[in-house]
Amino acid sequence: MTDPNPTELLDLALEAARRAGALLRDGRPADLGVAATKSSPIDVVTEMDLAAEKLIVDFLTGHRPQDGLLGEEGGGTEGSSGIRWVVDPLDGTVNYLYGLPTWAVSIAAEHDGERIVGVVEVPMRRETYHAVLGGGAYVRGDAHGEDIALRHRPAPPLDQALVSTGFNYVGHVRAHQADVAQKLIPRLRDIRRGGSAAVDLCDVAAGRLDGYYERGLHPWDLAAGDLIAREAGALTGGRPGLPADGDLAIAASPGVFEPLQALLEEYGAWHD
């Protein structure tokens, strides 16, 4: 077995994400959000989610049948190549349901457990974020199709930092997260809630946010975005000394990361 070619993996991830993004964008009924509290629109979103994941999986396995795969909808399969794809076909499902533009397709490739490629396709913003380990992070826009290098925002004092977060769907968990946010807000410029972890991580990479944190993420939520943020020079992690995981994920400009992480530890953002 030879070492993987990251460029080959990146090209596959870019094309899979582009196709899935087009499917989701073009296949969304125009009136989907009108009856957002009824079961039928939610069923449509689930069907689109599943269809996008099937498209991605079929494309990737068609080109690399020996690779493993971890997907939000389809569970995990073991491979024999040392490569595992980590796929979130629709990150930001509530935004998608309501017709908000902040949703994304997220695809990452890992080699023996290390993330080496990340792609986040944001169809409604006409942006494609991508990174290869050690190669920097870039965004490709529709206008010219050119890759623009990403760099985190210069770190302001914490009280001037704009930070995004997310909230769980479970009521008591969300209540604790709101308590953490209430304590944090006076210490920051402001807080945003975008609704897609993948997009928030890319916005840290692009300098649109000074930081981002969230509890309860799954590997497919953060795999691609975490790599893109790090390759743009941001710091990422979880609780002090630990990587980003389901307990806590943080990404921020150096200089914002450390004091933000310390406050989140003090406020108990890592538990329910």
Secondary structure, 3 states (H helix, E strand, C coil): CCCCCHHHHHHHHHHHHHHHHHHHHHHCCCCCCCCCCCHHHHHHHHHHHHHHHHHHHHHHHHHCCCCEEEECCCEEECCCCCEEEEEEEEECHHHHHHCCCCCEEEEEEEECCEEEEEEEEEHHHCEEEEEECCCCEEEEECCCCCEEECCCCCCCCHHHCEEEECCCCCHHHHHHHHHHHHHHHHHCCEEECCCCHHHHHHHHHCCCCCEEEECCCCHHHHHHHHHHHHHCCCEEECCCCCCCCCCCEEEECCCCHHHHHHHHHHCCCCCC
